[in-house]
């Protein structure tokens, strides 16, 4: 990946997770990282002191998995759902 290009999630993430990841990368200063050598994609918070957040690559049949992932993002400084303009 070139340092100047923004990497966005693709079909490796389920739709609901992809929507959150795109919002974080484009509007909140987060970075998305995924390579074939990584088992799971990661979201890197805008705050460099916060630890990376692993993104699931398979959809969860339980609502708890998605809610717990969103809670982890909020603890790292992310905002979801995005504020309305």
Secondary structure, 3 states (H helix, E strand, C coil): CCCCCCCCCCCCCCHHHHHHHHHHHHHCCCEEECCCCCCCCEEECCCCCCCCEECCCCCCCCHHHHHHHHHHHHHCCCCCCCCCC
